[in-house]
Amino acid sequence: MKKILLVEDDSKVRFLLRRLLEKKFRMEVYEAENGAIGLELCRQHNPKLVFLDISMPVMDGIEFLTELRKENTEIPVVVMTCNNDRTIVAKMLTLGISDYIIKSEFIMFLESRIAEILEKHFVAFRV
């Protein structure tokens, strides 16, 4: 079973993603409500993919990704953002994100976007 880490401060978004990843895609999911907890869970569980919010308390997504890249440059990170701000996305791209999801399109396209992302990162993945 593939391990996934969700780093997101909104508990409803985490719940939705967790349910989808566990039930539909059969992933082992770990959750963090901020980047500091996310880094600890990364170290403990070595996930194969991270879904990352940008705006969070304690440690935001940019800080999390900066610290993560000091320790691990290989793990794919998918950013979840509320806006399509090219400056923020460009900054995250320089830090090594693999993909991003715009939250305004979240519910409507979530399952198909998740399937695309998992297919991209887990070549042998099939629903």
Buried (B, 14 or more C-beta within 10 A) or exposed (E): EBBBBBBBBBEEBBEBBBEBBBEEBEBBBBBBBBBBBBBEBBEEEEBBBBBBBBBBEBBBBBBBBBBBBEEBEEBBBBBBBEEEEEEBBEBBEEBBBBBBBBBEEBEEEBEEBBBEBBEBBBEEBEE
